[in-house]
């Protein structure tokens, strides 16, 4: 029982992010995912061309 009371007390003292902070973190996450996806697509295209170059020699 003491553990549950500790959890509830800890949750009450937690500082939850505001709506603006959540929106900012969401935008940052979407931008980061887009950048990583672009890097992966770029690497995929480059490696595809390298593979074709080696196969056509």
PyMOL Python script that loads the backbone (N, CA, C, O; Angstrom):
from pymol import cmd

cmd.read_pdbstr("""\
ATOM      1  N   UNK A   1       0.820  -1.197   0.000  1.00  0.00           N
ATOM      2  CA  UNK A   1       0.000   0.000   0.000  1.00  0.00           C
ATOM      3  C   UNK A   1       0.861   1.257   0.000  1.00  0.00           C
ATOM      4  O   UNK A   1       0.527   2.255  -0.639  1.00  0.00           O
ATOM      5  N   UNK A   2       1.963   1.193   0.719  1.00  0.00           N
ATOM      6  CA  UNK A   2       2.819   2.370   0.791  1.00  0.00           C
ATOM      7  C   UNK A   2       3.368   2.732  -0.590  1.00  0.00           C
ATOM      8  O   UNK A   2       3.543   3.912  -0.897  1.00  0.00           O
ATOM      9  N   UNK A   3       3.636   1.741  -1.410  1.00  0.00           N
ATOM     10  CA  UNK A   3       4.178   1.986  -2.735  1.00  0.00           C
ATOM     11  C   UNK A   3       3.177   2.752  -3.596  1.00  0.00           C
ATOM     12  O   UNK A   3       3.568   3.671  -4.315  1.00  0.00           O
ATOM     13  N   UNK A   4       1.910   2.397  -3.539  1.00  0.00           N
ATOM     14  CA  UNK A   4       0.883   3.079  -4.322  1.00  0.00           C
ATOM     15  C   UNK A   4       0.764   4.531  -3.865  1.00  0.00           C
ATOM     16  O   UNK A   4       0.611   5.429  -4.693  1.00  0.00           O
ATOM     17  N   UNK A   5       0.832   4.770  -2.559  1.00  0.00           N
ATOM     18  CA  UNK A   5       0.764   6.146  -2.053  1.00  0.00           C
ATOM     19  C   UNK A   5       1.964   6.949  -2.530  1.00  0.00           C
ATOM     20  O   UNK A   5       1.832   8.130  -2.854  1.00  0.00           O
ATOM     21  N   UNK A   6       3.127   6.321  -2.576  1.00  0.00           N
ATOM     22  CA  UNK A   6       4.325   7.007  -3.072  1.00  0.00           C
ATOM     23  C   UNK A   6       4.176   7.359  -4.549  1.00  0.00           C
ATOM     24  O   UNK A   6       4.578   8.442  -4.976  1.00  0.00           O
ATOM     25  N   UNK A   7       3.611   6.462  -5.313  1.00  0.00           N
ATOM     26  CA  UNK A   7       3.410   6.712  -6.746  1.00  0.00           C
ATOM     27  C   UNK A   7       2.448   7.874  -6.943  1.00  0.00           C
ATOM     28  O   UNK A   7       2.707   8.757  -7.761  1.00  0.00           O
ATOM     29  N   UNK A   8       1.354   7.887  -6.214  1.00  0.00           N
ATOM     30  CA  UNK A   8       0.368   8.963  -6.337  1.00  0.00           C
ATOM     31  C   UNK A   8       0.976  10.292  -5.925  1.00  0.00           C
ATOM     32  O   UNK A   8       0.755  11.303  -6.592  1.00  0.00           O
ATOM     33  N   UNK A   9       1.738  10.309  -4.837  1.00  0.00           N
ATOM     34  CA  UNK A   9       2.406  11.534  -4.396  1.00  0.00           C
ATOM     35  C   UNK A   9       3.387  12.027  -5.440  1.00  0.00           C
ATOM     36  O   UNK A   9       3.465  13.228  -5.700  1.00  0.00           O
ATOM     37  N   UNK A  10       4.132  11.122  -6.035  1.00  0.00           N
ATOM     38  CA  UNK A  10       5.106  11.487  -7.062  1.00  0.00           C
ATOM     39  C   UNK A  10       4.408  12.048  -8.298  1.00  0.00           C
ATOM     40  O   UNK A  10       4.875  13.029  -8.877  1.00  0.00           O
ATOM     41  N   UNK A  11       3.306  11.444  -8.705  1.00  0.00           N
ATOM     42  CA  UNK A  11       2.563  11.938  -9.859  1.00  0.00           C
ATOM     43  C   UNK A  11       1.972  13.324  -9.612  1.00  0.00           C
ATOM     44  O   UNK A  11       1.910  14.140 -10.532  1.00  0.00           O
ATOM     45  N   UNK A  12       1.545  13.595  -8.398  1.00  0.00           N
ATOM     46  CA  UNK A  12       1.000  14.913  -8.071  1.00  0.00           C
ATOM     47  C   UNK A  12       2.076  15.987  -8.098  1.00  0.00           C
ATOM     48  O   UNK A  12       1.788  17.140  -8.419  1.00  0.00           O
ATOM     49  N   UNK A  13       3.307  15.628  -7.768  1.00  0.00           N
ATOM     50  CA  UNK A  13       4.391  16.618  -7.738  1.00  0.00           C
ATOM     51  C   UNK A  13       5.079  16.775  -9.096  1.00  0.00           C
ATOM     52  O   UNK A  13       5.973  17.607  -9.253  1.00  0.00           O
ATOM     53  N   UNK A  14       4.659  15.973 -10.071  1.00  0.00           N
ATOM     54  CA  UNK A  14       5.260  16.040 -11.398  1.00  0.00           C
ATOM     55  C   UNK A  14       4.806  17.305 -12.108  1.00  0.00           C
ATOM     56  O   UNK A  14       3.628  17.660 -12.064  1.00  0.00           O
ATOM     57  N   UNK A  15       5.750  17.991 -12.770  1.00  0.00           N
ATOM     58  CA  UNK A  15       5.399  19.172 -13.559  1.00  0.00           C
ATOM     59  C   UNK A  15       5.110  18.700 -14.980  1.00  0.00           C
ATOM     60  O   UNK A  15       6.018  18.273 -15.694  1.00  0.00           O
ATOM     61  N   UNK A  16       3.858  18.776 -15.386  1.00  0.00           N
ATOM     62  CA  UNK A  16       3.455  18.336 -16.701  1.00  0.00           C
ATOM     63  C   UNK A  16       3.709  19.458 -17.692  1.00  0.00           C
ATOM     64  O   UNK A  16       3.590  20.630 -17.336  1.00  0.00           O
ATOM     65  N   UNK A  17       4.060  19.119 -18.944  1.00  0.00           N
ATOM     66  CA  UNK A  17       4.322  20.159 -19.946  1.00  0.00           C
ATOM     67  C   UNK A  17       3.035  20.894 -20.335  1.00  0.00           C
ATOM     68  O   UNK A  17       1.940  20.332 -20.300  1.00  0.00           O
ATOM     69  N   UNK A  18       3.201  22.159 -20.706  1.00  0.00           N
ATOM     70  CA  UNK A  18       2.050  22.943 -21.147  1.00  0.00           C
ATOM     71  C   UNK A  18       1.691  22.551 -22.583  1.00  0.00           C
ATOM     72  O   UNK A  18       2.421  21.812 -23.244  1.00  0.00           O
ATOM     73  N   UNK A  19       0.557  23.061 -23.042  1.00  0.00           N
ATOM     74  CA  UNK A  19       0.133  22.757 -24.416  1.00  0.00           C
ATOM     75  C   UNK A  19       1.143  23.296 -25.422  1.00  0.00           C
ATOM     76  O   UNK A  19       1.413  22.655 -26.438  1.00  0.00           O
ATOM     77  N   UNK A  20       1.703  24.475 -25.141  1.00  0.00           N
ATOM     78  CA  UNK A  20       2.692  25.056 -26.039  1.00  0.00           C
ATOM     79  C   UNK A  20       3.955  24.197 -26.087  1.00  0.00           C
ATOM     80  O   UNK A  20       4.522  23.989 -27.160  1.00  0.00           O
ATOM     81  N   UNK A  21       4.395  23.699 -24.939  1.00  0.00           N
ATOM     82  CA  UNK A  21       5.583  22.828 -24.906  1.00  0.00           C
ATOM     83  C   UNK A  21       5.335  21.522 -25.658  1.00  0.00           C
ATOM     84  O   UNK A  21       6.220  21.030 -26.358  1.00  0.00           O
ATOM     85  N   UNK A  22       4.148  20.967 -25.517  1.00  0.00           N
ATOM     86  CA  UNK A  22       3.807  19.740 -26.239  1.00  0.00           C
ATOM     87  C   UNK A  22       3.802  19.991 -27.739  1.00  0.00           C
ATOM     88  O   UNK A  22       4.308  19.173 -28.507  1.00  0.00           O
ATOM     89  N   UNK A  23       3.233  21.119 -28.165  1.00  0.00           N
ATOM     90  CA  UNK A  23       3.208  21.470 -29.577  1.00  0.00           C
ATOM     91  C   UNK A  23       4.626  21.641 -30.116  1.00  0.00           C
ATOM     92  O   UNK A  23       4.938  21.147 -31.199  1.00  0.00           O
ATOM     93  N   UNK A  24       5.488  22.336 -29.370  1.00  0.00           N
ATOM     94  CA  UNK A  24       6.870  22.538 -29.800  1.00  0.00           C
ATOM     95  C   UNK A  24       7.612  21.208 -29.917  1.00  0.00           C
ATOM     96  O   UNK A  24       8.318  20.976 -30.899  1.00  0.00           O
ATOM     97  N   UNK A  25       7.458  20.340 -28.926  1.00  0.00           N
ATOM     98  CA  UNK A  25       8.137  19.042 -28.971  1.00  0.00           C
ATOM     99  C   UNK A  25       7.628  18.194 -30.138  1.00  0.00           C
ATOM    100  O   UNK A  25       8.399  17.465 -30.761  1.00  0.00           O
ATOM    101  N   UNK A  26       6.334  18.293 -30.429  1.00  0.00           N
ATOM    102  CA  UNK A  26       5.765  17.552 -31.556  1.00  0.00           C
ATOM    103  C   UNK A  26       6.341  18.050 -32.876  1.00  0.00           C
ATOM    104  O   UNK A  26       6.692  17.252 -33.746  1.00  0.00           O
ATOM    105  N   UNK A  27       6.438  19.374 -33.026  1.00  0.00           N
ATOM    106  CA  UNK A  27       7.007  19.947 -34.251  1.00  0.00           C
ATOM    107  C   UNK A  27       8.465  19.541 -34.404  1.00  0.00           C
ATOM    108  O   UNK A  27       8.889  19.164 -35.496  1.00  0.00           O
ATOM    109  N   UNK A  28       9.235  19.613 -33.327  1.00  0.00           N
ATOM    110  CA  UNK A  28      10.637  19.201 -33.383  1.00  0.00           C
ATOM    111  C   UNK A  28      10.763  17.737 -33.790  1.00  0.00           C
ATOM    112  O   UNK A  28      11.633  17.380 -34.584  1.00  0.00           O
ATOM    113  N   UNK A  29       9.894  16.895 -33.246  1.00  0.00           N
ATOM    114  CA  UNK A  29       9.938  15.470 -33.563  1.00  0.00           C
ATOM    115  C   UNK A  29       9.619  15.218 -35.032  1.00  0.00           C
ATOM    116  O   UNK A  29      10.281  14.410 -35.684  1.00  0.00           O
ATOM    117  N   UNK A  30       8.610  15.907 -35.553  1.00  0.00           N
ATOM    118  CA  UNK A  30       8.245  15.743 -36.963  1.00  0.00           C
ATOM    119  C   UNK A  30       9.382  16.206 -37.867  1.00  0.00           C
ATOM    120  O   UNK A  30       9.698  15.546 -38.857  1.00  0.00           O
ATOM    121  N   UNK A  31      10.005  17.352 -37.526  1.00  0.00           N
ATOM    122  CA  UNK A  31      11.126  17.856 -38.325  1.00  0.00           C
ATOM    123  C   UNK A  31      12.288  16.873 -38.286  1.00  0.00           C
ATOM    124  O   UNK A  31      12.890  16.588 -39.322  1.00  0.00           O
ATOM    125  N   UNK A  32      12.610  16.353 -37.112  1.00  0.00           N
ATOM    126  CA  UNK A  32      13.709  15.395 -36.983  1.00  0.00           C
ATOM    127  C   UNK A  32      13.429  14.136 -37.805  1.00  0.00           C
ATOM    128  O   UNK A  32      14.322  13.625 -38.481  1.00  0.00           O
ATOM    129  N   UNK A  33      12.203  13.640 -37.749  1.00  0.00           N
ATOM    130  CA  UNK A  33      11.842  12.450 -38.538  1.00  0.00           C
ATOM    131  C   UNK A  33      11.962  12.731 -40.029  1.00  0.00           C
ATOM    132  O   UNK A  33      12.423  11.875 -40.783  1.00  0.00           O
ATOM    133  N   UNK A  34      11.551  13.925 -40.464  1.00  0.00           N
ATOM    134  CA  UNK A  34      11.641  14.273 -41.880  1.00  0.00           C
ATOM    135  C   UNK A  34      13.100  14.353 -42.329  1.00  0.00           C
ATOM    136  O   UNK A  34      13.442  13.886 -43.415  1.00  0.00           O
ATOM    137  N   UNK A  35      13.952  14.938 -41.503  1.00  0.00           N
ATOM    138  CA  UNK A  35      15.376  15.038 -41.842  1.00  0.00           C
ATOM    139  C   UNK A  35      16.000  13.649 -41.925  1.00  0.00           C
ATOM    140  O   UNK A  35      16.733  13.354 -42.870  1.00  0.00           O
ATOM    141  N   UNK A  36      15.719  12.807 -40.956  1.00  0.00           N
ATOM    142  CA  UNK A  36      16.267  11.448 -40.974  1.00  0.00           C
ATOM    143  C   UNK A  36      15.753  10.656 -42.172  1.00  0.00           C
ATOM    144  O   UNK A  36      16.505   9.897 -42.781  1.00  0.00           O
ATOM    145  N   UNK A  37      14.482  10.827 -42.511  1.00  0.00           N
ATOM    146  CA  UNK A  37      13.928  10.138 -43.674  1.00  0.00           C
ATOM    147  C   UNK A  37      14.610  10.612 -44.956  1.00  0.00           C
ATOM    148  O   UNK A  37      14.906   9.805 -45.837  1.00  0.00           O
ATOM    149  N   UNK A  38      14.860  11.909 -45.062  1.00  0.00           N
ATOM    150  CA  UNK A  38      15.530  12.454 -46.249  1.00  0.00           C
ATOM    151  C   UNK A  38      16.958  11.904 -46.357  1.00  0.00           C
ATOM    152  O   UNK A  38      17.414  11.571 -47.451  1.00  0.00           O
ATOM    153  N   UNK A  39      17.648  11.811 -45.241  1.00  0.00           N
ATOM    154  CA  UNK A  39      19.003  11.246 -45.244  1.00  0.00           C
ATOM    155  C   UNK A  39      18.971   9.788 -45.692  1.00  0.00           C
ATOM    156  O   UNK A  39      19.803   9.360 -46.492  1.00  0.00           O
ATOM    157  N   UNK A  40      18.015   9.034 -45.178  1.00  0.00           N
ATOM    158  CA  UNK A  40      17.921   7.618 -45.544  1.00  0.00           C
ATOM    159  C   UNK A  40      17.585   7.444 -47.026  1.00  0.00           C
ATOM    160  O   UNK A  40      18.136   6.564 -47.687  1.00  0.00           O
ATOM    161  N   UNK A  41      16.684   8.276 -47.548  1.00  0.00           N
ATOM    162  CA  UNK A  41      16.344   8.201 -48.973  1.00  0.00           C
ATOM    163  C   UNK A  41      17.564   8.562 -49.809  1.00  0.00           C
ATOM    164  O   UNK A  41      17.850   7.905 -50.810  1.00  0.00           O
ATOM    165  N   UNK A  42      18.284   9.605 -49.401  1.00  0.00           N
ATOM    166  CA  UNK A  42      19.484  10.002 -50.127  1.00  0.00           C
ATOM    167  C   UNK A  42      20.531   8.901 -50.150  1.00  0.00           C
ATOM    168  O   UNK A  42      21.111   8.609 -51.196  1.00  0.00           O
ATOM    169  N   UNK A  43      20.771   8.293 -49.002  1.00  0.00           N
ATOM    170  CA  UNK A  43      21.729   7.186 -48.953  1.00  0.00           C
ATOM    171  C   UNK A  43      21.267   6.012 -49.806  1.00  0.00           C
ATOM    172  O   UNK A  43      22.073   5.373 -50.482  1.00  0.00           O
ATOM    173  N   UNK A  44      19.977   5.733 -49.773  1.00  0.00           N
ATOM    174  CA  UNK A  44      19.439   4.641 -50.571  1.00  0.00           C
ATOM    175  C   UNK A  44      19.664   4.899 -52.058  1.00  0.00           C
ATOM    176  O   UNK A  44      20.077   3.998 -52.788  1.00  0.00           O
ATOM    177  N   UNK A  45      19.398   6.114 -52.506  1.00  0.00           N
ATOM    178  CA  UNK A  45      19.585   6.439 -53.917  1.00  0.00           C
ATOM    179  C   UNK A  45      21.059   6.377 -54.319  1.00  0.00           C
ATOM    180  O   UNK A  45      21.393   5.872 -55.391  1.00  0.00           O
ATOM    181  N   UNK A  46      21.932   6.888 -53.461  1.00  0.00           N
ATOM    182  CA  UNK A  46      23.369   6.853 -53.766  1.00  0.00           C
ATOM    183  C   UNK A  46      23.865   5.416 -53.830  1.00  0.00           C
ATOM    184  O   UNK A  46      24.580   5.047 -54.761  1.00  0.00           O
ATOM    185  N   UNK A  47      23.495   4.611 -52.859  1.00  0.00           N
ATOM    186  CA  UNK A  47      23.958   3.222 -52.849  1.00  0.00           C
ATOM    187  C   UNK A  47      23.359   2.428 -54.015  1.00  0.00           C
ATOM    188  O   UNK A  47      24.003   1.516 -54.533  1.00  0.00           O
ATOM    189  N   UNK A  48      22.148   2.761 -54.426  1.00  0.00           N
ATOM    190  CA  UNK A  48      21.536   2.129 -55.590  1.00  0.00           C
ATOM    191  C   UNK A  48      22.358   2.437 -56.846  1.00  0.00           C
ATOM    192  O   UNK A  48      22.613   1.549 -57.659  1.00  0.00           O
ATOM    193  N   UNK A  49      22.772   3.699 -56.997  1.00  0.00           N
ATOM    194  CA  UNK A  49      23.591   4.077 -58.157  1.00  0.00           C
ATOM    195  C   UNK A  49      24.954   3.399 -58.112  1.00  0.00           C
ATOM    196  O   UNK A  49      25.459   2.970 -59.150  1.00  0.00           O
ATOM    197  N   UNK A  50      25.559   3.294 -56.932  1.00  0.00           N
ATOM    198  CA  UNK A  50      26.862   2.633 -56.789  1.00  0.00           C
ATOM    199  C   UNK A  50      26.725   1.155 -57.154  1.00  0.00           C
ATOM    200  O   UNK A  50      27.578   0.602 -57.849  1.00  0.00           O
ATOM    201  N   UNK A  51      25.665   0.528 -56.691  1.00  0.00           N
ATOM    202  CA  UNK A  51      25.442  -0.880 -57.013  1.00  0.00           C
ATOM    203  C   UNK A  51      25.283  -1.078 -58.518  1.00  0.00           C
ATOM    204  O   UNK A  51      25.874  -1.994 -59.089  1.00  0.00           O
ATOM    205  N   UNK A  52      24.492  -0.228 -59.157  1.00  0.00           N
ATOM    206  CA  UNK A  52      24.306  -0.314 -60.610  1.00  0.00           C
ATOM    207  C   UNK A  52      25.623  -0.081 -61.343  1.00  0.00           C
ATOM    208  O   UNK A  52      25.901  -0.740 -62.345  1.00  0.00           O
ATOM    209  N   UNK A  53      26.420   0.836 -60.858  1.00  0.00           N
ATOM    210  CA  UNK A  53      27.705   1.135 -61.505  1.00  0.00           C
ATOM    211  C   UNK A  53      28.616  -0.104 -61.450  1.00  0.00           C
ATOM    212  O   UNK A  53      29.275  -0.449 -62.430  1.00  0.00           O
ATOM    213  N   UNK A  54      28.634  -0.765 -60.276  1.00  0.00           N
ATOM    214  CA  UNK A  54      29.473  -1.964 -60.158  1.00  0.00           C
ATOM    215  C   UNK A  54      28.944  -3.121 -61.007  1.00  0.00           C
ATOM    216  O   UNK A  54      29.734  -3.880 -61.570  1.00  0.00           O
ATOM    217  N   UNK A  55      27.638  -3.266 -61.107  1.00  0.00           N
ATOM    218  CA  UNK A  55      27.062  -4.369 -61.859  1.00  0.00           C
ATOM    219  C   UNK A  55      27.193  -4.177 -63.359  1.00  0.00           C
ATOM    220  O   UNK A  55      27.187  -5.158 -64.102  1.00  0.00           O
ATOM    221  N   UNK A  56      27.311  -2.940 -63.826  1.00  0.00           N
ATOM    222  CA  UNK A  56      27.385  -2.660 -65.246  1.00  0.00           C
ATOM    223  C   UNK A  56      28.816  -2.524 -65.776  1.00  0.00           C
ATOM    224  O   UNK A  56      29.016  -2.154 -66.933  1.00  0.00           O
ATOM    225  N   UNK A  57      29.794  -2.817 -64.947  1.00  0.00           N
ATOM    226  CA  UNK A  57      31.188  -2.715 -65.395  1.00  0.00           C
ATOM    227  C   UNK A  57      31.538  -3.893 -66.271  1.00  0.00           C
ATOM    228  O   UNK A  57      32.668  -3.993 -66.750  1.00  0.00           O
TER     229      UNK A  57
END
""", "prot")
cmd.dss("prot")
cmd.show_as("cartoon", "prot")
cmd.util.cbc("prot")
cmd.orient("prot")
